[in-house]
């Protein structure tokens, strides 16, 4: 067996071990009491109509511009009395966001198939014997809601948040990842802050064939973000005239799966070069995996394992830099690298329709 084959086999084993550790870490997080409390709290907030959501967002952003709330986007939004029931109260001077609330009435019918038989029940009135009762929207009324940042009181249980990585990145890793991105015809754009890309750390735009990364993070965070976006390019770019697997289709249709895959790749690429991304990756993957309907978070992570490992191996094979933990003596590894075929030339000017993925 050649040195290169042994190296790749050892690397595959390492990635499999990392995938197993990721699955166990996600399982531990999503079964913890903090996670359960946060989900229970979040379940108390009903969804809003599209129009009311737009009203809330617009008014909240205006409040942010006026310095009345700390973040530009709202999170938990509820009425005055609902906040009181949750142990919090609206702070003095905070103005509510005006929305339209539905007004409903109870209607009853002895013969539901006859449209003319339905009649409205007065407050406290009981339906007749055998009558069918249902609610009917009869109008809208103005009401007000407040964002959690406009309230004070009992602490809000929150899902564990990803922590941006600190410190230096492994030498050469940024350049190696950037070369693979440009080799696939994507431009790499550095932006000053998350505000420039909608609050994300990085952004992949398949239509413009452009990847953006914010530079107001430590080098370690920037490199992890770049690996994440390269994962999107490899697994989630729209492709023509290719056979798509069910999981690939799922990743295209559901962002949660796409984010789990891209961040899992970032973990593997980082770990192979001595960069521990778990402080960011574990809560990030857990939260996105929990958003996929019909599967538990652990099932989502496990179902993406093969695609993730394959993509990660493809990235690692093209990185002409020293890896750690594969058991190969450094001299032998450098000898294997000297016989490797170079990367493909940079493609320019190509465009394809597709979504924008950020993280």
Phi, psi and omega in degrees: 000132182288160179300320181295320179293317179297320179298316182292321179296319178296321180293320177300319179296320179295318180293323177297320178294321177296319179298319178296318179296319178299314180300316180294321180294320177296316179300317180295321183289314187283350175258001180284161182294323179299319179296315181297317180297320180295318179292322178297318178296314182297329182293344181284352184252115181281155180287155180253159175294163180301315182298317180292325177299317178295321177297317181296313182299316182295316181289325179293320180294323176297319177297324178295316180296331178274357178081018183269342176227152188277340184237149183285344181240144180283163177237265177272127182233132182207168178283170184303310184285331176294320176298321178298321180292340179263010177082018179231159180225152179290131182287149181300133178092353180273128181266137179286163177263124182285128175225176178252121180259143180289145173248122183241160176222154176272132176235151184226157180207137174281343182220085187303335181283349180260107183303330183280356184269352182284137176222151183279137177268134176289165179301124180085351182284138179264147178290158177289167182300126177082000181283146174269137182239139173210167178266148180225135176286123181244356179169185178231150177224148178287142175211177184229147176228161180230143175284156181302329180290350177263007183238166177220159179140223183299140180303144179270119177291129183235150174296146178306135183258145175296139177256125179303138180292149180244155172096192184278159175262156175304136183301130176086349186290319179303310183298320180296319178290319180298321178299320180291326178292312181291330178296338178265013173084017178257137172277148179250122184241130177259128182243157189286330184200172179296332182300332182286343182230041172069026176090002181271166172276328178211165184210133175248119180249105182287331180291313179277351185052061185215138174244131179244142176225133178284143185255004178269033174238162174297161183302322181300317180292322179295317181293318178298318179298319180296320177296321178299312182292325175297325174301318176299316181299317184289323189253339192236003177290137177301133181235142179253148175060035176232153178279126182258130176285164178301318182291323177298320177295320178299318181295326178289322184278330184236118185296330181303316180294318180299318181290322176300315181295312184296318182287327176296321176298316179300319178300315184291317179296317179295312183298323180296338179249018175083014179256113180274113182258006191299328181299331177264315190293316187298306178294327180295310180296319182299316182294315179291323179295327180289345181274354183274119182289146174085357179222148172284160178305319180295321178297323178296313180299315181293324182289339180266359191303313186293315179297319181296311181298318179298316180293319180297317178299319179299320178293312184296324180297335183261001180267110182274066180210161184291131174264169176238157168077014179259000174080004181267130177303139184307319181298316179296322181294320179295325178295319179296321181296327184294342180258007184279144176285142183289171180284164182290155178293158182289132175263141181230154172081356182282144178224151176209144176289146179169174184279175174250129180243129178233167178204000000 
